[in-house]
Amino acid sequence: MVARLVVAAPSSGCGKTTVATGLMAAFAEAGLAVSPHKVGPDYIDPGYHALATGRPGRNLDAYMCGPGMVAPLLNHGARGADLAVVEGVMGLYDGASGQAELASTAHVSKLLRAPVVLVVDASSQSRSVAALVHGFASWDPEVRIGGVILNKVGSARHEELLRDALDESGVPVLGALGRVRQVSTPSRHLGLVPVAERQTEAVDSVAALASRVREGCDLEAILALARSAPPMTGETWDPGPAHGVADGRRPVVAVAGGAAFSFSYAEHSELLTAAGAEVVTFDPLHDEELPPGTAGLIIGGGFPEVYAPELSANEPLRKVVAELALSGAPVAAECAGLLYLTRELDGKPMCGVLDAHARMSERLTLGYREAVAVSDSPLAAVGTRMRGHEFHRTVVEPGAGAAPAWGMHSPERRVEGFVQQGVHASYLHTHWASDPRVARRFVARCGG
């Protein structure tokens, strides 16, 4: 059993990331081994969590992985940890669209039997805060709100009014953060700028968050709350023991990283390793060759649209990637990887593996998806069903090849993505812990 708590809020924009990251960093600086987690599919916040704790930031997604996987995945990430801190998503009770509580922060807190710390934006209110907290605390009796952290408090007098009001609610105030001191964490079209793009500044930001939380919160009371979590049932997820492919070799799987391709789930590399691969990271912005002996290539999510000129300028690597794809080697590309494999992105030449063009769009595409594989590929056999999510402000034309990758069942029926030779390219982000056969199939194709 690990001490654990969930950091939630009434809505987005209340300061969950500020408080969660600050708590992680403050407890880590105090000498605790802190396991960081994020509810939902988001890739960016876990990067800051990892920086705060020195451990991989991991996602807990009850939609993509299923409710039964939430506790095992936390147990896996929290091996050897003193404390697990879970940052929520959106508002406490906001889940997958049209599916009641599924994948909401409240749902995950119940699956983990974890107490909730509610971060409230206290600006422009005083006594009304008690009604707000009372409503959230009483809405679902199975959700245990163990305390409140007041954010954006205007003054000492404002804090006093808020605390007086909450005295009657029965929910203790565990901290108050003023709105005078702000910590810079720049954003753009898909949220915060990832750690990989601003490493030095991000370190400073996380240190400032730790200081702010340490000064404004009762860390002893928060830790005591986390330690009050009851024993958690459920197994510990395990990617499996590492082994070679059929002939005992460990094929090299190159995984794109760096500033342009910073989106990945930690479990993917663990699954690839367990399936028999030697996982080697490379940076398409700077490396002109793939890692020696590359037998398979994975290009995940990120921001190639921000770095299109630099990616295009690295012509040697673009040619090597195209040659690998032409050879029939397994290539899996998600979202940003899909863009990189097109002929061009916003007019800048890319790898040219796919006969398609990509461009930025004003429209945000965002949401969970239900999908079925409609073409046999290195990732999935025809008929394989998976859940995933889309999150992008780009368009690829055409949106599907002669052999599409997925048939989407929600929110509308359509085909999407490309399967050709060994290439599987799609906008759909998936979490392979939901179906480890994906990693095993990919590595087996590398060994073939």
DRENDO-1510 file (C-alpha; in Angstrom, 1 decimal, always signed):
<recs>
REC; n; res; u; v; w
REC; 1; MET; +0.0; +0.0; +0.0 .
REC; 2; VAL; +1.3; +3.5; -0.9 .
REC; 3; ALA; +0.1; +6.8; +0.6 .
REC; 4; ARG; -1.8; +8.5; -2.1 .
REC; 5; LEU; -4.0; +11.5; -2.9 .
REC; 6; VAL; -5.8; +13.1; -5.9 .
REC; 7; VAL; -5.5; +16.8; -6.7 .
REC; 8; ALA; -8.8; +17.9; -8.3 .
REC; 9; ALA; -10.7; +21.1; -9.0 .
REC; 10; PRO; -14.3; +22.3; -9.8 .
REC; 11; SER; -13.2; +23.1; -13.3 .
REC; 12; SER; -10.2; +23.6; -15.6 .
REC; 13; GLY; -8.1; +26.7; -14.9 .
REC; 14; CYS; -8.4; +26.5; -11.1 .
REC; 15; GLY; -4.7; +25.6; -10.6 .
REC; 16; LYS; -4.6; +21.8; -10.5 .
REC; 17; THR; -1.2; +21.6; -12.3 .
REC; 18; THR; +0.3; +24.4; -10.2 .
REC; 19; VAL; -0.7; +22.6; -6.9 .
REC; 20; ALA; -0.1; +19.0; -8.0 .
REC; 21; THR; +3.4; +19.8; -9.5 .
REC; 22; GLY; +4.3; +22.0; -6.5 .
REC; 23; LEU; +3.3; +19.3; -4.1 .
REC; 24; MET; +5.2; +16.6; -5.9 .
REC; 25; ALA; +8.4; +18.8; -6.0 .
REC; 26; ALA; +8.0; +19.9; -2.3 .
REC; 27; PHE; +7.6; +16.4; -1.0 .
REC; 28; ALA; +10.5; +15.2; -3.2 .
REC; 29; GLU; +12.7; +18.0; -1.9 .
REC; 30; ALA; +11.8; +16.8; +1.6 .
REC; 31; GLY; +13.3; +13.4; +0.8 .
REC; 32; LEU; +10.2; +11.4; -0.1 .
REC; 33; ALA; +10.1; +9.2; -3.1 .
REC; 34; VAL; +7.1; +10.6; -5.0 .
REC; 35; SER; +5.3; +8.7; -7.8 .
REC; 36; PRO; +3.6; +11.2; -10.2 .
REC; 37; HIS; +0.4; +10.4; -12.1 .
REC; 38; LYS; -2.1; +12.2; -14.3 .
REC; 39; VAL; -5.7; +11.3; -14.9 .
REC; 40; GLY; -6.6; +11.2; -18.6 .
REC; 41; PRO; -4.5; +11.1; -21.8 .
REC; 42; ASP; -2.5; +14.3; -21.5 .
REC; 43; TYR; +1.2; +14.0; -22.3 .
REC; 44; ILE; +2.5; +17.4; -21.2 .
REC; 45; ASP; +1.7; +17.6; -17.5 .
REC; 46; PRO; +3.5; +14.3; -16.8 .
REC; 47; GLY; +6.7; +15.9; -18.2 .
REC; 48; TYR; +6.6; +18.5; -15.5 .
REC; 49; HIS; +5.7; +15.8; -12.9 .
REC; 50; ALA; +8.7; +13.8; -13.9 .
REC; 51; LEU; +10.9; +16.9; -13.5 .
REC; 52; ALA; +9.5; +17.5; -10.1 .
REC; 53; THR; +10.0; +14.0; -8.8 .
REC; 54; GLY; +12.8; +12.3; -10.8 .
REC; 55; ARG; +10.4; +9.5; -11.7 .
REC; 56; PRO; +8.4; +8.9; -14.9 .
REC; 57; GLY; +5.1; +10.7; -15.1 .
REC; 58; ARG; +2.4; +8.2; -15.8 .
REC; 59; ASN; -1.2; +8.4; -17.0 .
REC; 60; LEU; -4.2; +6.8; -15.4 .
REC; 61; ASP; -6.9; +6.6; -18.1 .
REC; 62; ALA; -10.0; +4.6; -17.3 .
REC; 63; TYR; -11.4; +5.1; -20.8 .
REC; 64; MET; -8.4; +4.0; -22.9 .
REC; 65; CYS; -7.1; +1.3; -20.5 .
REC; 66; GLY; -10.3; +0.3; -18.7 .
REC; 67; PRO; -11.3; +0.9; -15.1 .
REC; 68; GLY; -9.7; -2.4; -14.0 .
REC; 69; MET; -6.3; -1.2; -15.1 .
REC; 70; VAL; -6.2; +2.1; -13.1 .
REC; 71; ALA; -5.1; +0.6; -9.7 .
REC; 72; PRO; -2.6; -1.9; -11.2 .
REC; 73; LEU; -1.0; +0.9; -13.3 .
REC; 74; LEU; -0.7; +3.1; -10.2 .
REC; 75; ASN; +0.8; +0.2; -8.2 .
REC; 76; HIS; +3.3; -0.3; -11.0 .
REC; 77; GLY; +4.4; +3.3; -11.1 .
REC; 78; ALA; +4.5; +3.6; -7.4 .
REC; 79; ARG; +6.8; +0.7; -6.7 .
REC; 80; GLY; +9.3; +1.8; -4.1 .
REC; 81; ALA; +7.5; +5.2; -3.6 .
REC; 82; ASP; +6.5; +6.7; -0.3 .
REC; 83; LEU; +3.7; +8.8; -1.8 .
REC; 84; ALA; +1.7; +8.9; -5.0 .
REC; 85; VAL; +0.2; +12.2; -6.2 .
REC; 86; VAL; -2.4; +12.1; -8.9 .
REC; 87; GLU; -3.3; +15.2; -10.8 .
REC; 88; GLY; -6.9; +15.2; -12.0 .
REC; 89; VAL; -8.4; +16.3; -15.4 .
REC; 90; MET; -10.9; +19.1; -16.1 .
REC; 91; GLY; -13.5; +19.4; -13.3 .
REC; 92; LEU; -13.7; +16.7; -10.6 .
REC; 93; TYR; -16.9; +15.1; -12.1 .
REC; 94; ASP; -16.2; +15.6; -15.8 .
REC; 95; GLY; -15.6; +12.4; -17.7 .
REC; 96; ALA; -15.8; +10.9; -21.1 .
REC; 97; SER; -18.5; +12.7; -23.1 .
REC; 98; GLY; -21.9; +11.0; -22.7 .
REC; 99; GLN; -20.5; +8.2; -20.5 .
REC; 100; ALA; -21.4; +9.4; -17.0 .
REC; 101; GLU; -18.5; +9.3; -14.6 .
REC; 102; LEU; -16.2; +7.1; -16.8 .
REC; 103; ALA; -12.6; +8.4; -16.8 .
REC; 104; SER; -13.4; +11.4; -14.6 .
REC; 105; THR; -11.2; +12.4; -11.7 .
REC; 106; ALA; -13.9; +11.3; -9.4 .
REC; 107; HIS; -14.1; +7.9; -11.0 .
REC; 108; VAL; -10.3; +7.4; -10.7 .
REC; 109; SER; -10.3; +8.6; -7.1 .
REC; 110; LYS; -12.9; +5.9; -6.3 .
REC; 111; LEU; -11.0; +3.2; -8.2 .
REC; 112; LEU; -7.8; +4.2; -6.2 .
REC; 113; ARG; -9.7; +4.7; -2.9 .
REC; 114; ALA; -7.8; +7.9; -2.6 .
REC; 115; PRO; -8.7; +11.1; -0.8 .
REC; 116; VAL; -9.2; +14.2; -2.9 .
REC; 117; VAL; -7.7; +17.6; -2.4 .
REC; 118; LEU; -9.9; +20.2; -4.1 .
REC; 119; VAL; -8.2; +23.2; -5.5 .
REC; 120; VAL; -10.6; +26.1; -5.6 .
REC; 121; ASP; -10.1; +29.4; -7.6 .
REC; 122; ALA; -11.1; +31.7; -4.8 .
REC; 123; SER; -11.0; +35.0; -6.8 .
REC; 124; SER; -14.2; +37.0; -6.8 .
REC; 125; GLN; -15.8; +35.1; -4.0 .
REC; 126; SER; -15.8; +34.8; -0.2 .
REC; 127; ARG; -18.6; +33.1; +1.7 .
REC; 128; SER; -19.9; +31.5; -1.5 .
REC; 129; VAL; -16.8; +29.2; -1.5 .
REC; 130; ALA; -18.5; +27.2; +1.3 .
REC; 131; ALA; -21.5; +26.4; -0.9 .
REC; 132; LEU; -19.2; +25.4; -3.8 .
REC; 133; VAL; -17.2; +23.1; -1.6 .
REC; 134; HIS; -20.3; +21.7; +0.1 .
REC; 135; GLY; -21.8; +20.9; -3.3 .
REC; 136; PHE; -18.7; +19.1; -4.6 .
REC; 137; ALA; -18.2; +17.2; -1.3 .
REC; 138; SER; -21.8; +16.0; -1.1 .
REC; 139; TRP; -22.5; +15.2; -4.8 .
REC; 140; ASP; -21.1; +11.7; -4.6 .
REC; 141; PRO; -20.7; +10.1; -1.1 .
REC; 142; GLU; -18.1; +7.7; -2.5 .
REC; 143; VAL; -15.7; +10.6; -3.3 .
REC; 144; ARG; -13.9; +11.6; -0.2 .
REC; 145; ILE; -12.8; +15.3; -0.4 .
REC; 146; GLY; -10.3; +15.4; +2.4 .
REC; 147; GLY; -9.3; +19.1; +2.2 .
REC; 148; VAL; -9.3; +22.3; +0.1 .
REC; 149; ILE; -6.5; +24.4; -1.2 .
REC; 150; LEU; -7.5; +28.0; -1.9 .
REC; 151; ASN; -5.9; +29.4; -5.0 .
REC; 152; LYS; -5.7; +33.0; -6.2 .
REC; 153; VAL; -6.4; +34.5; -2.8 .
REC; 154; GLY; -6.3; +38.3; -3.0 .
REC; 155; SER; -5.2; +39.3; +0.5 .
REC; 156; ALA; -4.8; +38.2; +4.1 .
REC; 157; ARG; -8.3; +39.6; +4.8 .
REC; 158; HIS; -9.7; +37.6; +1.8 .
REC; 159; GLU; -8.1; +34.4; +3.1 .
REC; 160; GLU; -9.6; +35.0; +6.6 .
REC; 161; LEU; -13.1; +35.4; +5.0 .
REC; 162; LEU; -12.7; +32.2; +3.0 .
REC; 163; ARG; -11.4; +30.2; +6.0 .
REC; 164; ASP; -14.3; +31.5; +8.2 .
REC; 165; ALA; -16.8; +30.4; +5.6 .
REC; 166; LEU; -15.2; +27.0; +5.2 .
REC; 167; ASP; -15.2; +26.4; +8.9 .
REC; 168; GLU; -18.8; +25.5; +8.6 .
REC; 169; SER; -18.4; +23.1; +5.7 .
REC; 170; GLY; -16.6; +20.4; +7.6 .
REC; 171; VAL; -13.8; +20.3; +4.9 .
REC; 172; PRO; -10.5; +21.5; +6.2 .
REC; 173; VAL; -8.4; +24.2; +4.5 .
REC; 174; LEU; -5.0; +22.7; +3.7 .
REC; 175; GLY; -3.5; +25.7; +2.1 .
REC; 176; ALA; -3.9; +29.1; +0.6 .
REC; 177; LEU; -2.0; +30.5; -2.4 .
REC; 178; GLY; -2.0; +34.2; -3.2 .
REC; 179; ARG; -2.6; +35.5; -6.7 .
REC; 180; VAL; +0.3; +38.0; -6.5 .
REC; 181; ARG; +3.1; +35.6; -7.2 .
REC; 182; GLN; +2.7; +33.9; -10.5 .
REC; 183; VAL; +5.0; +31.2; -11.9 .
REC; 184; SER; +5.5; +31.3; -15.7 .
REC; 185; THR; +4.6; +28.2; -17.5 .
REC; 186; PRO; +4.0; +29.3; -21.1 .
REC; 187; SER; +1.1; +27.8; -23.2 .
REC; 188; ARG; +0.3; +27.6; -26.9 .
REC; 189; HIS; -2.2; +25.9; -29.1 .
REC; 190; LEU; -2.3; +22.5; -27.3 .
REC; 191; GLY; -1.6; +23.6; -23.8 .
REC; 192; LEU; +1.6; +24.1; -21.8 .
REC; 193; VAL; +4.9; +24.1; -23.7 .
REC; 194; PRO; +6.5; +20.7; -23.0 .
REC; 195; VAL; +9.5; +20.3; -20.7 .
REC; 196; ALA; +11.6; +19.0; -23.6 .
REC; 197; GLU; +11.3; +22.4; -25.3 .
REC; 198; ARG; +12.3; +24.6; -22.2 .
REC; 199; GLN; +14.3; +22.4; -19.9 .
REC; 200; THR; +16.2; +25.1; -18.1 .
REC; 201; GLU; +13.2; +27.4; -17.7 .
REC; 202; ALA; +11.0; +24.4; -16.7 .
REC; 203; VAL; +13.4; +23.5; -13.9 .
REC; 204; ASP; +13.2; +27.0; -12.5 .
REC; 205; SER; +9.4; +26.9; -12.8 .
REC; 206; VAL; +9.1; +23.7; -10.9 .
REC; 207; ALA; +11.4; +25.0; -8.2 .
REC; 208; ALA; +9.2; +28.1; -7.9 .
REC; 209; LEU; +6.1; +26.0; -7.7 .
REC; 210; ALA; +7.6; +23.9; -4.9 .
REC; 211; SER; +8.5; +27.0; -3.0 .
REC; 212; ARG; +5.1; +28.5; -3.4 .
REC; 213; VAL; +3.3; +25.4; -2.3 .
REC; 214; ARG; +5.7; +24.9; +0.6 .
REC; 215; GLU; +5.0; +28.4; +1.9 .
REC; 216; GLY; +1.2; +28.3; +1.4 .
REC; 217; CYS; +0.2; +24.7; +2.3 .
REC; 218; ASP; +0.3; +22.5; +5.3 .
REC; 219; LEU; +2.4; +19.7; +4.0 .
REC; 220; GLU; +2.2; +17.7; +7.1 .
REC; 221; ALA; -1.6; +17.7; +7.0 .
REC; 222; ILE; -1.6; +16.9; +3.3 .
REC; 223; LEU; +0.8; +13.9; +3.9 .
REC; 224; ALA; -1.3; +12.7; +6.8 .
REC; 225; LEU; -4.4; +12.8; +4.5 .
REC; 226; ALA; -2.5; +10.8; +1.8 .
REC; 227; ARG; -1.5; +8.2; +4.5 .
REC; 228; SER; -5.1; +7.8; +5.6 .
REC; 229; ALA; -6.0; +6.2; +2.3 .
REC; 230; PRO; -7.2; +2.6; +3.0 .
REC; 231; PRO; -5.6; -0.5; +1.5 .
REC; 232; MET; -6.1; -0.7; -2.2 .
REC; 233; THR; -7.2; -3.9; -3.9 .
REC; 234; GLY; -5.9; -4.9; -7.3 .
REC; 235; GLU; -2.8; -6.4; -8.8 .
REC; 236; THR; +0.4; -4.6; -9.9 .
REC; 237; TRP; +0.7; -4.2; -13.7 .
REC; 238; ASP; +3.8; -5.8; -15.1 .
REC; 239; PRO; +5.0; -5.4; -18.7 .
REC; 240; GLY; +6.6; -8.9; -18.4 .
REC; 241; PRO; +10.1; -10.2; -18.3 .
REC; 242; ALA; +12.5; -9.1; -21.1 .
REC; 243; HIS; +13.4; -11.7; -23.6 .
REC; 244; GLY; +14.6; -11.9; -27.2 .
REC; 245; VAL; +12.6; -12.7; -30.3 .
REC; 246; ALA; +12.4; -16.2; -31.6 .
REC; 247; ASP; +16.1; -16.6; -32.4 .
REC; 248; GLY; +17.2; -14.8; -29.1 .
REC; 249; ARG; +18.2; -11.5; -30.8 .
REC; 250; ARG; +17.0; -8.2; -29.4 .
REC; 251; PRO; +16.1; -6.0; -32.5 .
REC; 252; VAL; +16.7; -2.3; -32.2 .
REC; 253; VAL; +13.5; -0.2; -32.1 .
REC; 254; ALA; +14.3; +3.4; -32.6 .
REC; 255; VAL; +11.9; +5.8; -30.8 .
REC; 256; ALA; +11.7; +9.5; -31.9 .
REC; 257; GLY; +12.2; +11.9; -29.0 .
REC; 258; GLY; +13.5; +15.5; -28.5 .
REC; 259; ALA; +11.6; +18.7; -28.6 .
REC; 260; ALA; +9.5; +17.9; -31.7 .
REC; 261; PHE; +8.4; +14.4; -30.5 .
REC; 262; SER; +8.0; +14.5; -26.7 .
REC; 263; PHE; +4.7; +12.7; -26.3 .
REC; 264; SER; +5.0; +9.1; -25.1 .
REC; 265; TYR; +3.6; +6.9; -22.4 .
REC; 266; ALA; +6.3; +5.3; -20.2 .
REC; 267; GLU; +4.7; +1.9; -20.5 .
REC; 268; HIS; +5.2; +1.7; -24.2 .
REC; 269; SER; +9.0; +1.5; -23.9 .
REC; 270; GLU; +8.6; -1.0; -21.1 .
REC; 271; LEU; +6.4; -3.2; -23.2 .
REC; 272; LEU; +8.7; -3.0; -26.2 .
REC; 273; THR; +11.6; -4.0; -23.9 .
REC; 274; ALA; +9.6; -6.9; -22.4 .
REC; 275; ALA; +8.6; -8.0; -25.9 .
REC; 276; GLY; +12.3; -8.4; -26.8 .
REC; 277; ALA; +13.4; -5.1; -28.3 .
REC; 278; GLU; +16.3; -2.9; -27.5 .
REC; 279; VAL; +14.7; +0.6; -27.3 .
REC; 280; VAL; +17.0; +3.4; -28.5 .
REC; 281; THR; +15.8; +7.1; -28.5 .
REC; 282; PHE; +16.9; +9.5; -31.3 .
REC; 283; ASP; +16.2; +13.2; -32.0 .
REC; 284; PRO; +14.9; +13.9; -35.5 .
REC; 285; LEU; +15.8; +17.6; -35.1 .
REC; 286; HIS; +19.5; +16.8; -34.7 .
REC; 287; ASP; +20.4; +13.2; -35.6 .
REC; 288; GLU; +21.1; +12.6; -39.3 .
REC; 289; GLU; +21.0; +8.8; -38.9 .
REC; 290; LEU; +18.8; +6.3; -37.2 .
REC; 291; PRO; +20.4; +4.3; -34.3 .
REC; 292; PRO; +22.7; +1.6; -35.7 .
REC; 293; GLY; +20.9; -1.6; -36.5 .
REC; 294; THR; +17.4; -0.1; -36.4 .
REC; 295; ALA; +14.9; -2.8; -37.3 .
REC; 296; GLY; +11.7; -0.8; -36.4 .
REC; 297; LEU; +10.7; +2.8; -35.9 .
REC; 298; ILE; +8.2; +4.5; -33.6 .
REC; 299; ILE; +7.4; +8.2; -34.1 .
REC; 300; GLY; +4.9; +9.3; -31.5 .
REC; 301; GLY; +3.2; +12.6; -30.7 .
REC; 302; GLY; +4.6; +16.1; -30.3 .
REC; 303; PHE; +4.8; +19.4; -32.1 .
REC; 304; PRO; +6.4; +18.9; -35.6 .
REC; 305; GLU; +4.3; +21.9; -36.7 .
REC; 306; VAL; +6.4; +24.1; -34.4 .
REC; 307; TYR; +9.7; +22.7; -35.8 .
REC; 308; ALA; +8.7; +22.1; -39.4 .
REC; 309; PRO; +11.6; +24.2; -40.8 .
REC; 310; GLU; +14.2; +22.3; -38.7 .
REC; 311; LEU; +12.8; +18.9; -39.4 .
REC; 312; SER; +12.7; +19.7; -43.1 .
REC; 313; ALA; +16.3; +20.9; -43.0 .
REC; 314; ASN; +17.5; +17.6; -41.7 .
REC; 315; GLU; +17.3; +16.0; -45.1 .
REC; 316; PRO; +19.7; +13.2; -44.4 .
REC; 317; LEU; +17.4; +11.7; -41.7 .
REC; 318; ARG; +14.3; +12.3; -43.8 .
REC; 319; LYS; +15.9; +10.1; -46.5 .
REC; 320; VAL; +16.9; +7.4; -44.1 .
REC; 321; VAL; +13.4; +7.2; -42.6 .
REC; 322; ALA; +11.9; +7.0; -46.1 .
REC; 323; GLU; +14.4; +4.2; -47.1 .
REC; 324; LEU; +13.5; +2.3; -43.9 .
REC; 325; ALA; +9.8; +2.5; -44.6 .
REC; 326; LEU; +10.3; +1.5; -48.3 .
REC; 327; SER; +12.2; -1.6; -47.1 .
REC; 328; GLY; +9.0; -2.8; -45.4 .
REC; 329; ALA; +10.4; -2.5; -41.8 .
REC; 330; PRO; +7.7; -1.8; -39.1 .
REC; 331; VAL; +7.0; +1.9; -38.7 .
REC; 332; ALA; +4.4; +3.1; -36.2 .
REC; 333; ALA; +3.5; +6.8; -36.3 .
REC; 334; GLU; +1.0; +8.6; -34.1 .
REC; 335; CYS; -0.3; +12.1; -34.8 .
REC; 336; ALA; +3.0; +14.0; -35.0 .
REC; 337; GLY; +4.6; +11.0; -36.5 .
REC; 338; LEU; +1.9; +10.9; -39.1 .
REC; 339; LEU; +2.7; +14.5; -40.1 .
REC; 340; TYR; +6.4; +13.7; -40.3 .
REC; 341; LEU; +5.7; +10.9; -42.8 .
REC; 342; THR; +3.7; +13.1; -45.2 .
REC; 343; ARG; +5.1; +14.8; -48.3 .
REC; 344; GLU; +5.0; +18.2; -46.6 .
REC; 345; LEU; +3.9; +20.0; -43.5 .
REC; 346; ASP; +2.8; +23.7; -44.0 .
REC; 347; GLY; +4.7; +23.7; -47.3 .
REC; 348; LYS; +7.9; +22.3; -45.8 .
REC; 349; PRO; +9.1; +18.9; -47.2 .
REC; 350; MET; +8.8; +16.0; -44.8 .
REC; 351; CYS; +9.8; +12.3; -45.3 .
REC; 352; GLY; +7.4; +11.7; -48.2 .
REC; 353; VAL; +6.5; +8.2; -47.1 .
REC; 354; LEU; +2.8; +8.9; -47.4 .
REC; 355; ASP; +1.1; +10.5; -50.4 .
REC; 356; ALA; -0.5; +13.1; -48.3 .
REC; 357; HIS; +0.0; +16.8; -47.2 .
REC; 358; ALA; -0.4; +18.2; -43.7 .
REC; 359; ARG; -1.2; +21.8; -42.6 .
REC; 360; MET; -2.1; +23.7; -39.5 .
REC; 361; SER; -5.8; +24.3; -38.9 .
REC; 362; GLU; -7.9; +26.7; -36.8 .
REC; 363; ARG; -10.1; +23.8; -35.7 .
REC; 364; LEU; -9.1; +21.8; -32.6 .
REC; 365; THR; -9.8; +18.1; -32.9 .
REC; 366; LEU; -10.1; +16.6; -29.4 .
REC; 367; GLY; -11.8; +13.6; -27.9 .
REC; 368; TYR; -11.8; +10.0; -27.0 .
REC; 369; ARG; -12.4; +7.5; -29.9 .
REC; 370; GLU; -13.5; +3.9; -30.3 .
REC; 371; ALA; -11.6; +2.3; -33.2 .
REC; 372; VAL; -11.2; -1.0; -35.0 .
REC; 373; ALA; -8.3; -2.0; -37.2 .
REC; 374; VAL; -9.5; -2.3; -40.8 .
REC; 375; SER; -6.1; -3.2; -42.3 .
REC; 376; ASP; -3.5; -5.7; -41.2 .
REC; 377; SER; -0.5; -3.8; -39.8 .
REC; 378; PRO; +2.6; -4.3; -37.6 .
REC; 379; LEU; +0.5; -3.0; -34.7 .
REC; 380; ALA; -2.8; -4.8; -35.1 .
REC; 381; ALA; -4.6; -7.5; -37.0 .
REC; 382; VAL; -7.8; -6.7; -38.8 .
REC; 383; GLY; -10.7; -6.6; -36.3 .
REC; 384; THR; -8.6; -5.5; -33.3 .
REC; 385; ARG; -10.5; -3.1; -31.2 .
REC; 386; MET; -8.8; -0.3; -29.3 .
REC; 387; ARG; -9.8; +2.9; -27.5 .
REC; 388; GLY; -7.7; +6.0; -28.0 .
REC; 389; HIS; -7.9; +9.8; -28.3 .
REC; 390; GLU; -7.2; +12.6; -30.8 .
REC; 391; PHE; -5.7; +16.0; -29.9 .
REC; 392; HIS; -4.4; +18.2; -32.7 .
REC; 393; ARG; -4.9; +21.4; -34.7 .
REC; 394; THR; -3.7; +20.0; -38.0 .
REC; 395; VAL; -5.3; +18.4; -41.0 .
REC; 396; VAL; -3.9; +15.7; -43.3 .
REC; 397; GLU; -5.2; +15.5; -46.8 .
REC; 398; PRO; -6.4; +12.9; -47.7 .
REC; 399; GLY; -7.3; +11.7; -44.2 .
REC; 400; ALA; -7.0; +8.0; -45.1 .
REC; 401; GLY; -5.0; +5.9; -47.6 .
REC; 402; ALA; -6.1; +3.1; -49.8 .
REC; 403; ALA; -5.7; +0.8; -46.8 .
REC; 404; PRO; -6.9; +2.9; -43.8 .
REC; 405; ALA; -5.5; +2.2; -40.3 .
REC; 406; TRP; -8.7; +2.5; -38.3 .
REC; 407; GLY; -12.4; +2.5; -38.6 .
REC; 408; MET; -13.8; +5.0; -36.1 .
REC; 409; HIS; -17.0; +4.3; -34.3 .
REC; 410; SER; -17.3; +7.5; -32.3 .
REC; 411; PRO; -18.2; +10.3; -32.4 .
REC; 412; GLU; -18.9; +9.6; -36.1 .
REC; 413; ARG; -18.2; +6.7; -38.3 .
REC; 414; ARG; -15.3; +7.1; -40.6 .
REC; 415; VAL; -12.0; +5.6; -41.7 .
REC; 416; GLU; -8.7; +7.2; -40.8 .
REC; 417; GLY; -4.9; +6.8; -41.2 .
REC; 418; PHE; -2.6; +4.8; -43.5 .
REC; 419; VAL; -1.3; +1.3; -43.7 .
REC; 420; GLN; +1.2; +0.5; -46.4 .
REC; 421; GLN; +4.0; -2.0; -46.4 .
REC; 422; GLY; +5.2; -2.0; -42.8 .
REC; 423; VAL; +3.8; +1.5; -42.0 .
REC; 424; HIS; +1.0; +2.2; -39.6 .
REC; 425; ALA; +0.3; +6.0; -39.4 .
REC; 426; SER; -2.7; +7.6; -37.8 .
REC; 427; TYR; -3.9; +10.5; -35.7 .
REC; 428; LEU; -5.1; +8.1; -33.0 .
REC; 429; HIS; -3.1; +8.0; -29.8 .
REC; 430; THR; -3.4; +4.6; -28.0 .
REC; 431; HIS; -2.2; +3.3; -24.7 .
REC; 432; TRP; -0.6; -0.1; -25.2 .
REC; 433; ALA; -1.0; -1.2; -21.6 .
REC; 434; SER; -4.7; -1.8; -22.6 .
REC; 435; ASP; -3.5; -4.5; -25.1 .
REC; 436; PRO; +0.1; -5.6; -24.8 .
REC; 437; ARG; -0.3; -7.6; -27.9 .
REC; 438; VAL; +0.4; -4.4; -29.8 .
REC; 439; ALA; +4.0; -4.3; -28.6 .
REC; 440; ARG; +4.6; -8.0; -29.0 .
REC; 441; ARG; +3.3; -7.9; -32.6 .
REC; 442; PHE; +5.5; -4.9; -33.5 .
REC; 443; VAL; +8.6; -6.5; -32.0 .
REC; 444; ALA; +7.9; -9.8; -33.7 .
REC; 445; ARG; +7.7; -8.0; -37.0 .
REC; 446; CYS; +11.1; -6.4; -36.3 .
REC; 447; GLY; +12.6; -9.8; -35.7 .
REC; 448; GLY; +11.2; -11.2; -38.9 .
</recs>
